[in-house]
């Protein structure tokens, strides 16, 4: 059985003022092509399908079109679970229609997926809370999937029936998974765990969460799950949340974060992105391959000395989105900003690093004089934020707002 593991699509996410939808469209197409080329049997998407509870229409359309392509006309099951960025109810809402295409949505840790049988031969033959057994037409053994989507502290207390989550989470999850595995998982089928949790190897390093990521429940930052909590029957654990592809553990069975398909913050600058292929036979250890995604637009951080070096480097890296630290003797002028933006359309941020000690001291000790007029204060603020003085049209609008405030 060949499984493709991906996660953290964050469809609809932006980088400052830059939409990433075109990039997401390209990389979703590449993932579909990989699934076809590798003759994948099952697709796993381990949470954070969208970036917000209410994603933009274009992101929703891309999501469903991608899953439909991945399902290959209902011949290839797709399992997608909710992450900490997703609304569980939104994720599960289209489930009755999605099932007709072999697409399975799980929003809550205690969700029970209905049994179904498609004409393509794909069927769910057994279900329980947080458990699915799948059969495929051309494979003569089942795949048993333990499913634990993300849940916040309130939902976990309900699901796990535990008040003291900090001390009980690992134990209760371990007991829950073990009970399911002991009941349904043996060597006559393939057994996997799919989850959106913060998981580490006990005693091993703790990877950092993405820079702009919502902190996931360990719970509320207090606790991570250990790989030793995974039942011994499990042959592969497919995780979501961390944006860098990461092998958590491989001592008993492989435990992996697939990572996000594109870089979503500059803390991920220069990262390579992957999907994972797991080849698994009943009773045997899974074999994992990393397939690098080649269509990803890079995020680059660069520190340069002066405008000329910046222009040269920007000219050589036209395809990237850029965070530029500019070392300079003086503050960046509006003309400098226009020069840089004319050379490169993907500058997300320009960070001035002033090396003149006189200017540093002057700027450090400069105080806001609240006795100045509102117009003067606004001009200073606008210039500081935008790198250029406000136009007369902007000042006219500002004066109108001031006049309305005075009338009130």
Buried (B, 14 or more C-beta within 10 A) or exposed (E): BBBBBBBBBBBBBEBEEBBBBEBBBBBBBBBBEBBEEBEBBBBBBBBBBBBBEEBBEBBBEBBBBBBBBBBBEBBBBBBBBBBBBBBBEBBBEBBEEBBEBBBBBBBBBBBEBEEBEBEBBBBBEBBBBBBBBBBBEEBEBBBBBBBBBBBEBEBBBEBBEBEEBEEBBBEBBBEBBBEBBEEBBEEEBBBBBBBBBBBBBEEEEEBEBBEEBEEBBBBEEEBBBBBBBBBEBBBBBBBBBBBBBBEBBBEBBBBBBBBBBBBBBBBBBEBBBBBBBBBBEBBEEBEBEBBEBEBBBBBBBBBBEEBEBBBEBBEEBEEBBBBBBBBBEEEBEEEBBEBBEEBBEBBBEBEBEBEEEEBEEEEEEEEEEEEEEEEEBBBBEBEEEEBEEBEEEBBEEBEEEBEEEEEE
